[in-house]
């Protein structure tokens, strides 16, 4: 491990981009593909950040012979098609791209640890011209989902970063849980899909309300 390396691991949905509209649209489309009644958009939004099949299980109706995995596959197919057509509706949060560039300029390694699919992440990064921005990207297609610490451990191992020099930045308790389980610092961002109180109770080391606050915190979070 190189004691001088610093790694900032970012969640994607709800942290770098606001994907709630598209996730809700995708869930509704997947349910219709599988012959199910539309899910409650509020419940879909509340479960953003969970592994997809797990989230689907929370709001799928009872009494249908359809598995969460089948709905998940329909969702992934729909999402991939939207990406192919350039129709992904996932706007960047204000200041996040500028923050990423500043971190890179200040010798941070930056990565993504997301419960999103690989195809969804790849398409999203390409649309925002961020495909070459990150030193490592980790999705649930090749890793155990958050809050399991596997993504953080893999990132630190592959990049040679000590856990004292690694921080996870995210908007849900799954991101904060990854930080707690991996023994690394965690920053909860309040512009995403979980409320400030929930992030704090999950064990967030710090909370920030906008990209400017995050930028200032990143200057001092690791000595």
MDAnalysis code that builds the backbone (N, CA, C; Angstrom):
import MDAnalysis as mda
import numpy as np

u = mda.Universe.empty(669, n_residues=223, atom_resindex=np.repeat(np.arange(223), 3), trajectory=True)
u.add_TopologyAttr("name", ["N", "CA", "C"] * 223)
u.add_TopologyAttr("resid", np.arange(1, 224))
u.add_TopologyAttr("resname", ["UNK", "UNK", "UNK", "UNK", "UNK", "UNK", "UNK", "UNK", "UNK", "UNK", "UNK", "UNK", "UNK", "UNK", "UNK", "UNK", "UNK", "UNK", "UNK", "UNK", "UNK", "UNK", "UNK", "UNK", "UNK", "UNK", "UNK", "UNK", "UNK", "UNK", "UNK", "UNK", "UNK", "UNK", "UNK", "UNK", "UNK", "UNK", "UNK", "UNK", "UNK", "UNK", "UNK", "UNK", "UNK", "UNK", "UNK", "UNK", "UNK", "UNK", "UNK", "UNK", "UNK", "UNK", "UNK", "UNK", "UNK", "UNK", "UNK", "UNK", "UNK", "UNK", "UNK", "UNK", "UNK", "UNK", "UNK", "UNK", "UNK", "UNK", "UNK", "UNK", "UNK", "UNK", "UNK", "UNK", "UNK", "UNK", "UNK", "UNK", "UNK", "UNK", "UNK", "UNK", "UNK", "UNK", "UNK", "UNK", "UNK", "UNK", "UNK", "UNK", "UNK", "UNK", "UNK", "UNK", "UNK", "UNK", "UNK", "UNK", "UNK", "UNK", "UNK", "UNK", "UNK", "UNK", "UNK", "UNK", "UNK", "UNK", "UNK", "UNK", "UNK", "UNK", "UNK", "UNK", "UNK", "UNK", "UNK", "UNK", "UNK", "UNK", "UNK", "UNK", "UNK", "UNK", "UNK", "UNK", "UNK", "UNK", "UNK", "UNK", "UNK", "UNK", "UNK", "UNK", "UNK", "UNK", "UNK", "UNK", "UNK", "UNK", "UNK", "UNK", "UNK", "UNK", "UNK", "UNK", "UNK", "UNK", "UNK", "UNK", "UNK", "UNK", "UNK", "UNK", "UNK", "UNK", "UNK", "UNK", "UNK", "UNK", "UNK", "UNK", "UNK", "UNK", "UNK", "UNK", "UNK", "UNK", "UNK", "UNK", "UNK", "UNK", "UNK", "UNK", "UNK", "UNK", "UNK", "UNK", "UNK", "UNK", "UNK", "UNK", "UNK", "UNK", "UNK", "UNK", "UNK", "UNK", "UNK", "UNK", "UNK", "UNK", "UNK", "UNK", "UNK", "UNK", "UNK", "UNK", "UNK", "UNK", "UNK", "UNK", "UNK", "UNK", "UNK", "UNK", "UNK", "UNK", "UNK", "UNK", "UNK", "UNK", "UNK", "UNK", "UNK", "UNK", "UNK", "UNK", "UNK", "UNK", "UNK"])
u.atoms.positions = np.array([
    [0.832, -1.197, 0.000],
    [0.000, 0.000, 0.000],
    [0.873, 1.256, 0.000],
    [0.471, 2.207, -0.805],
    [1.174, 3.489, -0.873],
    [0.466, 4.472, 0.055],
    [1.148, 4.887, 1.122],
    [0.538, 5.755, 2.135],
    [0.215, 7.146, 1.596],
    [0.745, 7.500, 0.429],
    [0.515, 8.830, -0.123],
    [-0.690, 8.903, -1.065],
    [-1.225, 7.734, -1.441],
    [-2.361, 7.723, -2.365],
    [-3.671, 7.978, -1.619],
    [-4.551, 8.736, -2.237],
    [-5.878, 9.027, -1.679],
    [-6.930, 8.608, -2.699],
    [-8.001, 7.970, -2.217],
    [-9.055, 7.481, -3.106],
    [-10.420, 7.994, -2.666],
    [-11.111, 8.646, -3.580],
    [-12.501, 9.058, -3.358],
    [-13.395, 8.162, -4.193],
    [-14.205, 7.342, -3.529],
    [-15.157, 6.463, -4.203],
    [-16.525, 7.128, -4.194],
    [-17.126, 7.297, -5.364],
    [-18.419, 7.942, -5.487],
    [-19.499, 6.929, -5.841],
    [-20.651, 7.071, -5.199],
    [-21.864, 6.468, -5.720],
    [-22.212, 7.213, -7.006],
    [-23.112, 6.662, -7.818],
    [-23.473, 7.317, -9.083],
    [-24.887, 7.916, -9.016],
    [-25.912, 7.077, -8.962],
    [-27.297, 7.558, -8.920],
    [-27.556, 8.311, -7.623],
    [-28.018, 9.540, -7.730],
    [-28.334, 10.329, -6.546],
    [-27.154, 11.055, -5.953],
    [-25.974, 10.857, -6.544],
    [-24.765, 11.518, -6.045],
    [-24.113, 12.336, -7.148],
    [-23.829, 11.704, -8.279],
    [-23.275, 12.412, -9.433],
    [-24.384, 12.830, -10.382],
    [-25.354, 11.956, -10.583],
    [-26.482, 12.272, -11.478],
    [-27.804, 12.059, -10.758],
    [-28.807, 12.808, -11.195],
    [-30.168, 12.638, -10.682],
    [-30.909, 11.713, -11.645],
    [-30.969, 10.458, -11.290],
    [-31.545, 9.435, -12.171],
    [-32.924, 8.979, -11.737],
    [-33.525, 9.686, -10.764],
    [-34.793, 9.213, -10.207],
    [-35.885, 9.101, -11.268],
    [-35.995, 10.115, -12.137],
    [-37.047, 10.088, -13.159],
    [-36.898, 8.853, -14.041],
    [-35.657, 8.580, -14.443],
    [-35.434, 7.452, -15.347],
    [-35.621, 6.108, -14.642],
    [-35.221, 6.026, -13.387],
    [-35.386, 4.780, -12.646],
    [-36.878, 4.466, -12.462],
    [-37.656, 5.481, -12.158],
    [-39.099, 5.272, -12.016],
    [-39.713, 4.861, -13.352],
    [-39.342, 5.548, -14.431],
    [-39.847, 5.189, -15.757],
    [-39.455, 3.758, -16.117],
    [-38.230, 3.375, -15.790],
    [-37.755, 2.028, -16.101],
    [-38.490, 0.963, -15.323],
    [-38.769, 1.236, -14.056],
    [-39.508, 0.271, -13.239],
    [-40.918, 0.069, -13.798],
    [-41.571, 1.169, -14.165],
    [-42.914, 1.061, -14.742],
    [-42.881, 0.283, -16.056],
    [-41.889, 0.589, -16.905],
    [-41.765, -0.122, -18.183],
    [-41.527, -1.608, -17.962],
    [-40.666, -1.951, -17.005],
    [-40.355, -3.357, -16.735],
    [-41.584, -4.109, -16.224],
    [-42.352, -3.475, -15.348],
    [-43.564, -4.108, -14.840],
    [-44.546, -4.360, -15.981],
    [-44.676, -3.380, -16.874],
    [-45.608, -3.559, -17.998],
    [-45.138, -4.669, -18.928],
    [-43.834, -4.745, -19.186],
    [-43.278, -5.800, -20.026],
    [-43.618, -7.175, -19.444],
    [-43.593, -7.270, -18.119],
    [-43.852, -8.543, -17.441],
    [-45.338, -8.772, -17.148],
    [-46.209, -7.875, -17.657],
    [-47.638, -8.048, -17.463],
    [-48.124, -7.732, -16.063],
    [-47.417, -6.848, -15.363],
    [-47.783, -6.480, -13.999],
    [-48.369, -5.069, -13.970],
    [-49.202, -4.779, -12.992],
    [-49.693, -3.404, -12.841],
    [-48.559, -2.463, -12.465],
    [-48.712, -1.190, -12.804],
    [-47.648, -0.215, -12.538],
    [-47.331, -0.154, -11.044],
    [-46.046, -0.072, -10.701],
    [-45.661, 0.096, -9.300],
    [-45.918, 1.533, -8.846],
    [-45.968, 1.725, -7.549],
    [-46.126, 3.053, -6.968],
    [-44.821, 3.837, -7.148],
    [-44.834, 4.948, -7.908],
    [-43.591, 5.708, -8.134],
    [-42.894, 6.119, -6.846],
    [-43.672, 6.433, -5.795],
    [-43.085, 6.821, -4.513],
    [-42.267, 5.679, -3.924],
    [-42.788, 4.449, -4.006],
    [-42.055, 3.304, -3.482],
    [-40.807, 3.024, -4.313],
    [-40.893, 3.223, -5.619],
    [-39.723, 3.031, -6.477],
    [-38.621, 3.996, -6.056],
    [-38.969, 5.254, -5.905],
    [-37.986, 6.268, -5.529],
    [-37.370, 5.963, -4.166],
    [-38.197, 5.535, -3.216],
    [-37.701, 5.250, -1.861],
    [-36.680, 4.119, -1.845],
    [-36.728, 3.245, -2.856],
    [-35.838, 2.085, -2.870],
    [-34.641, 2.254, -3.803],
    [-34.459, 3.455, -4.355],
    [-33.267, 3.711, -5.170],
    [-32.027, 3.533, -4.298],
    [-31.037, 2.856, -4.849],
    [-29.807, 2.578, -4.107],
    [-29.701, 1.131, -3.674],
    [-30.837, 0.446, -3.598],
    [-30.797, -0.981, -3.308],
    [-30.386, -1.742, -4.569],
    [-29.816, -2.942, -4.431],
    [-29.636, -3.795, -5.609],
    [-30.971, -3.949, -6.324],
    [-30.968, -3.950, -7.645],
    [-32.200, -3.854, -8.414],
    [-33.214, -4.939, -8.063],
    [-32.800, -6.197, -8.063],
    [-33.750, -7.276, -7.784],
    [-34.316, -7.168, -6.368],
    [-33.502, -6.719, -5.432],
    [-33.961, -6.529, -4.052],
    [-34.988, -5.410, -4.000],
    [-34.697, -4.292, -4.681],
    [-35.628, -3.164, -4.698],
    [-36.956, -3.568, -5.319],
    [-36.889, -4.279, -6.430],
    [-38.116, -4.704, -7.105],
    [-38.989, -5.556, -6.195],
    [-38.356, -6.367, -5.380],
    [-39.092, -7.253, -4.488],
    [-39.890, -6.470, -3.448],
    [-39.448, -5.238, -3.157],
    [-40.127, -4.414, -2.168],
    [-41.441, -3.848, -2.687],
    [-41.553, -3.645, -4.006],
    [-42.778, -3.013, -4.486],
    [-43.505, -3.773, -5.586],
    [-43.119, -5.041, -5.826],
    [-43.886, -5.827, -6.779],
    [-45.162, -6.344, -6.111],
    [-46.263, -6.436, -6.841],
    [-47.534, -6.857, -6.232],
    [-47.534, -8.351, -5.937],
    [-48.289, -8.772, -4.932],
    [-48.394, -10.202, -4.627],
    [-49.324, -10.893, -5.609],
    [-49.180, -12.209, -5.677],
    [-50.125, -12.998, -6.449],
    [-49.772, -13.192, -7.909],
    [-48.559, -12.794, -8.313],
    [-48.131, -12.973, -9.699],
    [-46.939, -13.933, -9.751],
    [-46.945, -14.761, -10.758],
    [-45.870, -15.763, -10.897],
    [-44.711, -15.175, -11.705],
    [-44.206, -14.061, -11.213],
    [-43.074, -13.379, -11.840],
    [-42.031, -13.124, -10.755],
    [-40.775, -13.450, -11.026],
    [-39.726, -13.260, -10.027],
    [-39.109, -11.868, -10.165],
    [-38.534, -11.348, -9.089],
    [-37.810, -10.081, -9.188],
    [-36.706, -10.124, -10.247],
    [-36.106, -11.284, -10.414],
    [-35.040, -11.410, -11.410],
    [-35.573, -11.220, -12.835],
    [-36.790, -11.713, -13.087],
    [-37.393, -11.529, -14.414],
    [-37.699, -10.053, -14.678],
    [-38.217, -9.380, -13.676],
    [-38.487, -7.944, -13.821],
    [-37.168, -7.191, -13.970],
    [-36.174, -7.608, -13.212],
    [-34.854, -6.972, -13.287],
    [-34.280, -7.078, -14.688],
    [-34.441, -8.225, -15.306],
    [-33.922, -8.416, -16.666],
    [-34.674, -7.528, -17.657],
    [-35.988, -7.408, -17.479],
    [-36.765, -6.523, -18.345],
    [-36.328, -5.074, -18.163],
    [-36.064, -4.693, -16.921],
    [-35.597, -3.331, -16.626],
    [-34.250, -3.074, -17.292],
    [-33.337, -4.013, -17.169],
    [-32.002, -3.830, -17.747],
    [-32.087, -3.712, -19.270],
    [-32.940, -4.510, -19.891],
    [-33.101, -4.444, -21.344],
    [-33.652, -3.085, -21.763],
    [-34.654, -2.608, -21.026],
    [-35.231, -1.290, -21.317],
    [-34.175, -0.201, -21.151],
    [-33.422, -0.285, -20.064],
    [-32.408, 0.726, -19.757],
    [-31.332, 0.744, -20.841],
    [-30.885, -0.446, -21.244],
    [-29.860, -0.531, -22.277],
    [-30.353, 0.071, -23.591],
    [-31.626, -0.165, -23.920],
    [-32.183, 0.389, -25.148],
    [-32.262, 1.917, -25.081],
    [-32.626, 2.446, -23.914],
    [-32.644, 3.899, -23.764],
    [-31.250, 4.485, -23.963],
    [-30.251, 3.788, -23.432],
    [-28.881, 4.246, -23.618],
    [-28.455, 4.180, -25.070],
    [-28.834, 3.108, -25.752],
    [-28.476, 2.965, -27.170],
    [-29.083, 4.083, -27.996],
    [-30.280, 4.501, -27.611],
    [-30.968, 5.561, -28.343],
    [-30.583, 6.965, -27.869],
    [-29.735, 7.032, -26.849],
    [-29.330, 8.329, -26.316],
    [-30.429, 9.028, -25.546],
    [-31.316, 8.252, -24.923],
    [-32.488, 8.831, -24.255],
    [-32.386, 8.787, -22.732],
    [-31.203, 8.564, -22.206],
    [-31.070, 8.516, -20.757],
    [-31.321, 9.900, -20.151],
    [-32.277, 9.952, -19.256],
    [-32.651, 11.213, -18.609],
    [-32.035, 11.244, -17.214],
    [-30.740, 11.552, -17.146],
    [-30.004, 11.541, -15.893],
    [-29.120, 12.790, -15.816],
    [-29.692, 13.945, -15.500],
    [-28.888, 15.161, -15.456],
    [-27.859, 15.146, -14.332],
    [-26.740, 15.782, -14.592],
    [-25.692, 15.914, -13.588],
    [-26.127, 16.875, -12.494],
    [-25.736, 16.587, -11.263],
    [-25.965, 17.544, -10.189],
    [-24.998, 18.718, -10.332],
    [-25.435, 19.909, -9.962],
    [-24.591, 21.103, -10.126],
    [-23.239, 20.969, -9.434],
    [-22.199, 21.306, -10.163],
    [-20.860, 21.362, -9.596],
    [-20.114, 20.054, -9.503],
    [-20.755, 18.927, -9.830],
    [-20.097, 17.643, -9.610],
    [-18.960, 17.391, -10.586],
    [-19.133, 17.741, -11.855],
    [-18.048, 17.521, -12.814],
    [-16.846, 18.380, -12.452],
    [-17.093, 19.621, -12.079],
    [-16.004, 20.507, -11.677],
    [-15.272, 19.961, -10.455],
    [-16.034, 19.396, -9.529],
    [-15.436, 18.790, -8.340],
    [-14.534, 17.623, -8.709],
    [-14.994, 16.768, -9.606],
    [-14.190, 15.615, -10.020],
    [-12.867, 16.067, -10.633],
    [-12.932, 17.079, -11.482],
    [-11.697, 17.585, -12.092],
    [-10.766, 18.184, -11.043],
    [-11.326, 18.861, -10.057],
    [-10.476, 19.452, -9.025],
    [-9.812, 18.383, -8.176],
    [-10.555, 17.337, -7.851],
    [-9.958, 16.234, -7.102],
    [-8.793, 15.617, -7.865],
    [-8.994, 15.391, -9.155],
    [-7.915, 14.832, -9.974],
    [-6.706, 15.762, -9.981],
    [-6.951, 17.059, -10.070],
    [-5.862, 18.037, -10.090],
    [-5.107, 18.071, -8.765],
    [-5.784, 17.652, -7.695],
    [-5.158, 17.631, -6.371],
    [-4.727, 16.227, -5.960],
    [-4.436, 15.405, -6.970],
    [-3.803, 14.088, -6.781],
    [-4.679, 13.052, -6.090],
    [-5.993, 13.211, -6.193],
    [-6.880, 12.157, -5.734],
    [-7.076, 11.126, -6.845],
    [-7.100, 9.866, -6.459],
    [-7.662, 8.828, -7.327],
    [-9.170, 8.868, -7.120],
    [-9.940, 8.705, -8.188],
    [-11.392, 8.727, -8.031],
    [-12.005, 7.490, -8.690],
    [-13.039, 6.980, -8.055],
    [-13.700, 5.782, -8.573],
    [-15.197, 5.850, -8.354],
    [-15.890, 4.902, -8.929],
    [-17.333, 4.754, -8.738],
    [-17.611, 3.377, -8.161],
    [-18.460, 3.355, -7.139],
    [-18.965, 2.106, -6.566],
    [-20.481, 2.208, -6.568],
    [-21.125, 1.480, -7.470],
    [-22.558, 1.652, -7.671],
    [-23.301, 0.324, -7.679],
    [-24.543, 0.370, -7.237],
    [-25.430, -0.789, -7.359],
    [-26.172, -0.778, -8.692],
    [-25.776, 0.096, -9.585],
    [-26.306, 0.159, -10.941],
    [-25.676, -0.959, -11.782],
    [-26.317, -1.298, -12.889],
    [-25.736, -2.293, -13.790],
    [-24.562, -1.697, -14.553],
    [-23.707, -2.545, -15.076],
    [-22.551, -2.082, -15.850],
    [-22.988, -1.348, -17.113],
    [-23.984, -1.860, -17.812],
    [-24.409, -1.206, -19.056],
    [-25.008, 0.160, -18.763],
    [-25.779, 0.267, -17.676],
    [-26.359, 1.553, -17.316],
    [-25.284, 2.571, -16.957],
    [-24.283, 2.125, -16.203],
    [-23.188, 3.016, -15.828],
    [-22.374, 3.429, -17.048],
    [-22.047, 2.462, -17.900],
    [-21.251, 2.752, -19.092],
    [-21.948, 3.764, -19.991],
    [-23.237, 3.561, -20.214],
    [-23.992, 4.487, -21.061],
    [-24.087, 5.872, -20.441],
    [-24.291, 5.919, -19.135],
    [-24.408, 7.202, -18.455],
    [-23.112, 7.996, -18.495],
    [-21.998, 7.334, -18.224],
    [-20.706, 8.021, -18.255],
    [-20.394, 8.525, -19.665],
    [-20.733, 7.711, -20.662],
    [-20.472, 8.116, -22.046],
    [-21.298, 9.352, -22.409],
    [-22.553, 9.376, -21.984],
    [-23.412, 10.506, -22.325],
    [-22.882, 11.810, -21.740],
    [-22.267, 11.729, -20.560],
    [-21.757, 12.932, -19.902],
    [-20.258, 13.146, -20.147],
    [-19.682, 12.401, -21.101],
    [-18.261, 12.535, -21.438],
    [-17.365, 12.300, -20.232],
    [-17.725, 11.315, -19.425],
    [-16.951, 10.991, -18.223],
    [-16.323, 9.604, -18.284],
    [-16.322, 8.988, -19.442],
    [-15.857, 7.601, -19.549],
    [-14.406, 7.431, -19.110],
    [-13.573, 8.453, -19.325],
    [-12.146, 8.347, -18.997],
    [-11.793, 9.071, -17.706],
    [-12.782, 9.514, -16.969],
    [-12.531, 10.310, -15.773],
    [-12.029, 9.481, -14.600],
    [-12.534, 8.243, -14.466],
    [-12.352, 7.500, -13.229],
    [-11.215, 6.479, -13.320],
    [-10.537, 6.307, -12.173],
    [-9.448, 5.335, -12.098],
    [-9.967, 3.921, -11.943],
    [-11.171, 3.769, -11.436],
    [-11.798, 2.455, -11.311],
    [-13.306, 2.654, -11.240],
    [-14.054, 1.757, -11.869],
    [-15.518, 1.761, -11.756],
    [-15.976, 0.362, -11.399],
    [-16.877, 0.283, -10.434],
    [-17.332, -0.992, -9.901],
    [-18.857, -1.013, -9.896],
    [-19.439, -2.068, -10.462],
    [-20.901, -2.211, -10.506],
    [-21.293, -3.556, -9.921],
    [-22.599, -3.777, -9.800],
    [-23.072, -5.043, -9.233],
    [-22.982, -6.203, -10.216],
    [-22.662, -5.912, -11.474],
    [-22.509, -7.019, -12.422],
    [-21.286, -7.867, -12.101],
    [-20.302, -7.277, -11.430],
    [-19.078, -8.023, -11.137],
    [-18.669, -7.957, -9.665],
    [-19.554, -7.415, -8.821],
    [-19.238, -7.277, -7.398],
    [-20.481, -7.522, -6.542],
    [-20.257, -7.843, -5.269],
    [-21.361, -7.950, -4.316],
    [-21.890, -6.544, -4.058],
    [-23.214, -6.356, -4.082],
    [-23.780, -5.014, -3.923],
    [-23.449, -4.377, -2.567],
    [-23.475, -3.054, -2.546],
    [-23.423, -2.309, -1.279],
    [-24.696, -2.609, -0.484],
    [-24.639, -2.657, 0.846],
    [-23.590, -2.176, 1.728],
    [-22.455, -3.145, 2.025],
    [-22.417, -4.293, 1.357],
    [-21.258, -5.158, 1.501],
    [-20.001, -4.350, 1.148],
    [-18.896, -4.531, 1.856],
    [-17.698, -3.720, 1.614],
    [-16.855, -4.165, 0.430],
    [-17.316, -5.168, -0.331],
    [-16.481, -5.764, -1.379],
    [-15.972, -4.740, -2.396],
    [-16.829, -3.805, -2.816],
    [-16.391, -2.838, -3.828],
    [-15.262, -1.958, -3.311],
    [-15.394, -1.506, -2.077],
    [-14.340, -0.666, -1.497],
    [-13.041, -1.444, -1.344],
    [-13.142, -2.662, -0.867],
    [-11.937, -3.472, -0.676],
    [-11.248, -3.753, -2.011],
    [-12.043, -4.037, -3.028],
    [-11.452, -4.297, -4.342],
    [-10.765, -3.051, -4.882],
    [-11.418, -1.911, -4.746],
    [-10.832, -0.661, -5.240],
    [-9.519, -0.359, -4.526],
    [-9.513, -0.499, -3.218],
    [-8.287, -0.222, -2.462],
    [-7.178, -1.193, -2.828],
    [-7.519, -2.461, -2.987],
    [-6.514, -3.457, -3.348],
    [-5.940, -3.209, -4.736],
    [-6.803, -2.932, -5.703],
    [-6.332, -2.759, -7.071],
    [-5.537, -1.475, -7.267],
    [-5.882, -0.451, -6.486],
    [-5.194, 0.835, -6.642],
    [-4.077, 1.040, -5.618],
    [-3.980, 0.122, -4.651],
    [-2.902, 0.214, -3.668],
    [-3.086, 1.318, -2.651],
    [-4.338, 1.530, -2.213],
    [-4.654, 2.617, -1.298],
    [-4.951, 2.068, 0.094],
    [-4.365, 2.697, 1.113],
    [-4.638, 2.328, 2.498],
    [-6.053, 2.770, 2.886],
    [-6.723, 2.000, 3.728],
    [-8.111, 2.326, 4.061],
    [-8.239, 3.656, 4.809],
    [-7.182, 4.089, 5.469],
    [-7.216, 5.388, 6.137],
    [-7.238, 6.546, 5.142],
    [-6.913, 6.256, 3.889],
    [-6.876, 7.278, 2.837],
    [-7.986, 7.095, 1.809],
    [-9.039, 6.392, 2.207],
    [-10.148, 6.138, 1.291],
    [-11.436, 6.675, 1.890],
    [-12.274, 7.261, 1.045],
    [-13.565, 7.796, 1.488],
    [-14.636, 7.436, 0.471],
    [-15.835, 7.084, 0.965],
    [-16.976, 6.816, 0.096],
    [-17.935, 7.991, 0.178],
    [-18.423, 8.451, -0.956],
    [-19.342, 9.581, -1.025],
    [-20.636, 9.102, -1.660],
    [-21.763, 9.216, -0.950],
    [-23.012, 8.720, -1.500],
    [-24.230, 9.278, -0.805],
    [-25.388, 8.961, -1.361],
    [-26.638, 9.566, -0.898],
    [-27.572, 8.603, -0.184],
    [-27.190, 7.336, -0.034],
    [-28.093, 6.375, 0.615],
    [-27.385, 5.619, 1.725],
    [-28.193, 4.959, 2.533],
    [-27.641, 4.176, 3.637],
    [-26.804, 3.013, 3.136],
    [-27.003, 2.591, 1.899],
    [-26.161, 1.526, 1.354],
    [-24.743, 2.023, 1.131],
    [-24.587, 3.280, 0.724],
    [-23.255, 3.866, 0.566],
    [-22.573, 4.032, 1.922],
    [-23.329, 4.570, 2.877],
    [-22.779, 4.761, 4.216],
    [-22.450, 3.406, 4.839],
    [-23.317, 2.414, 4.599],
    [-23.061, 1.072, 5.118],
    [-21.793, 0.470, 4.558],
    [-21.531, 0.705, 3.276],
    [-20.265, 0.246, 2.699],
    [-19.105, 0.853, 3.453],
    [-19.190, 2.160, 3.745],
    [-18.110, 2.813, 4.480],
    [-17.913, 2.216, 5.857],
    [-19.007, 2.018, 6.569],
    [-18.930, 1.446, 7.907],
    [-18.346, 0.033, 7.850],
    [-18.831, -0.782, 6.928],
    [-18.390, -2.177, 6.835],
    [-16.952, -2.317, 6.356],
    [-16.491, -1.346, 5.575],
    [-15.110, -1.391, 5.078],
    [-14.138, -0.680, 6.008],
    [-14.659, 0.009, 6.998],
    [-13.802, 0.734, 7.928],
    [-13.161, 1.968, 7.315],
    [-13.901, 2.630, 6.409],
    [-13.383, 3.841, 5.778],
    [-14.317, 5.020, 6.073],
    [-13.829, 6.220, 5.831],
    [-14.637, 7.416, 6.049],
    [-15.794, 7.451, 5.050],
    [-16.901, 8.050, 5.469],
    [-18.062, 8.140, 4.578],
    [-18.645, 9.549, 4.634],
    [-19.051, 10.031, 3.476],
    [-19.686, 11.342, 3.364],
    [-21.080, 11.149, 2.789],
    [-22.082, 11.563, 3.531],
    [-23.449, 11.504, 3.039],
    [-23.821, 12.807, 2.361],
    [-24.290, 12.724, 1.126],
    [-24.731, 13.921, 0.408],
    [-26.251, 14.011, 0.522],
    [-26.744, 15.216, 0.828],
    [-28.166, 15.348, 1.163],
    [-29.040, 15.711, -0.027],
    [-28.431, 15.781, -1.234],
    [-29.235, 16.133, -2.411],
    [-29.805, 14.906, -3.132],
    [-29.562, 13.732, -2.609],
    [-30.004, 12.508, -3.274],
    [-31.316, 11.965, -2.735],
    [-31.363, 10.651, -2.462],
    [-32.634, 9.960, -2.241],
    [-32.890, 9.506, -0.809],
    [-31.942, 9.690, 0.095],
    [-32.175, 9.402, 1.512],
    [-32.036, 10.685, 2.320],
    [-32.859, 10.839, 3.314],
    [-32.850, 12.054, 4.118],
    [-31.613, 12.119, 5.014],
    [-31.296, 13.366, 5.389],
    [-30.114, 13.629, 6.207],
    [-30.110, 12.802, 7.493],
    [-31.268, 12.722, 8.144],
    [-31.349, 11.995, 9.413],
    [-31.044, 10.521, 9.233],
    [-31.480, 9.957, 8.115],
    [-31.232, 8.551, 7.831],
    [-29.752, 8.298, 7.588],
    [-29.114, 9.183, 6.843],
    [-27.680, 9.051, 6.576],
    [-26.877, 9.142, 7.873],
    [-27.277, 10.073, 8.715],
    [-26.573, 10.245, 9.987],
    [-26.724, 9.015, 10.862],
    [-27.953, 8.480, 10.939],
    [-28.185, 7.309, 11.783],
    [-27.473, 6.069, 11.255],
    [-27.206, 6.049, 9.932],
    [-26.494, 4.909, 9.339],
    [-24.999, 4.948, 9.643],
    [-24.518, 6.087, 10.148],
    [-23.116, 6.166, 10.544],
    [-22.232, 7.023, 9.669],
    [-22.829, 7.961, 8.910],
    [-22.025, 8.827, 8.048],
    [-21.013, 9.614, 8.877],
    [-19.773, 9.645, 8.403],
    [-18.730, 10.410, 9.090],
    [-18.989, 11.906, 8.963],
    [-19.523, 12.313, 7.799],
    [-19.787, 13.716, 7.514],
    [-21.036, 13.816, 6.646],
    [-21.685, 14.980, 6.665],
    [-22.811, 15.278, 5.787],
    [-22.539, 16.591, 5.068],
    [-22.890, 16.649, 3.771],
    [-22.728, 17.881, 3.000],
    [-24.012, 18.150, 2.224],
    [-24.282, 19.436, 1.983],
    [-25.533, 19.840, 1.359],
    [-25.400, 20.236, -0.105],
    [-24.186, 20.428, -0.588],
    [-23.973, 20.802, -1.983],
    [-22.534, 20.504, -2.363],
    [-22.223, 20.656, -3.655],
    [-20.888, 20.311, -4.141],
    [-19.818, 21.236, -3.583],
    [-20.171, 22.479, -3.263],
    [-19.185, 23.405, -2.683],
    [-18.758, 22.941, -1.297],
    [-19.727, 22.514, -0.482],
    [-19.393, 21.977, 0.838],
    [-18.549, 20.716, 0.716],
    [-18.889, 19.873, -0.249],
    [-18.116, 18.660, -0.466],
    [-16.688, 18.997, -0.884],
    [-16.531, 19.959, -1.757],
    [-15.217, 20.386, -2.218],
    [-14.349, 20.837, -1.041],
    [-14.907, 21.646, -0.164],
    [-14.153, 22.129, 0.994],
    [-13.796, 20.987, 1.935],
    [-14.731, 20.075, 2.167],
    [-14.476, 18.947, 3.059],
    [-13.362, 18.062, 2.530],
    [-13.324, 17.845, 1.212],
    [-12.321, 16.961, 0.623],
    [-10.900, 17.500, 0.801],
    [-10.766, 18.785, 1.073],
    [-9.437, 19.377, 1.275],
    [-8.839, 19.028, 2.627],
    [-9.702, 18.613, 3.556],
    [-9.228, 18.369, 4.921],
    [-9.552, 16.978, 5.463],
    [-10.339, 16.205, 4.744],
    [-10.834, 14.946, 5.309],
    [-9.733, 13.928, 5.546],
    [-8.686, 14.004, 4.739],
    [-7.541, 13.114, 4.928],
    [-6.310, 13.967, 5.179],
    [-5.643, 13.713, 6.307],
    [-4.477, 14.520, 6.693],
    [-3.244, 14.143, 5.875],
])
